[in-house]
Amino acid sequence: MSNPAASKKIPAGICGILLGALGIHKFILGYTKEGVIMLLVTVLTLGMGAFITSIIGLIEGIMYLVKPDDEFVATYVDGKKGWF
């Protein structure tokens, strides 16, 4: 039986890939501080920082999606690993 916390994996991964510059994937996983940092970098640089934050989101989104459910939960839900 799959861990219910693993249900955050697909929404967080897709949002990381598509909306990484806004940090939405961080908010889905409960990482408010990291999400606010990504959002502020994008907004306060008038979008110029979005290139960097979108690359981070893309990498993290792919990492979320390729991890097995148990490893995803252990690393990002239970372990609270905020970056990469």
N, C-alpha and C positions, 0 to 999 in steps of 0.2 A: 504494500500500500504506500502511495506517495505521500510525502509530507505536505500538509496544507500550505505551509509557508512557501513551498516551491511554486505556488500559483502566481507569485509576483515575478517569476523569472521571465516569462514571455512578454508581459506588458513593459517591464523595465528594459528588457533587451531591445524591443522595437522602438520604444521612446528614446533610448540611448542612441540608436542608429539614426532615427528620423529627426528627433528634437534635442539632440545632445547639447547644442549651444545654449539651451534654456535650462538644462539640468533637471528636466522633468523626471528622468530615470532615478535620480538621487532622492527626490521627494517620494516616489513610489516605494522605495526601499526604506524610507524613514530617516534618511540622512539629510536633515534639514540644513545643517550648517554647510555641508558640501554643496547642496542644491542652491542655496543662497549665494555662495561664492561664485558658482558657475553663472548664475543668472546676472549677478552684479558685474562680473567681468564682461559679459556680452553687452549689457545695457549701458554701463558707464563708459565703455570705449566706443559707444555709438555703433556697435556692430562689428568694429574692427577686431575685437578680441574673439568674435564668434568663430573665426577660423580655428583658433587653438582649442576652444571649448567644444567645438563640433568634432574635431579629431579625437579628443578625449572621450566624448560620448560615443563615437563610432567604435573605438577600440573597446570601451567598457561594454557596450551593447553586444558586440560579437562575443566577448568573453563570457557574458551572462548566458548567452544562448548555447554556447558549445559545452558548457560545464554540465555534468550529470546533475540531476535534481538534488541528490544528497550532498554533493560537493558544493553546489550553489548555496544551499541552506546553511551548511557548516561555515562557509566563507563569508557570505554577505548578509545573512539573516542573523545567525547565532554569533558569528565572529565579528560582525560589524566592521568589516574592512571597507573603509570609505573611498579609497582611491585605488584603482587598478587591482 
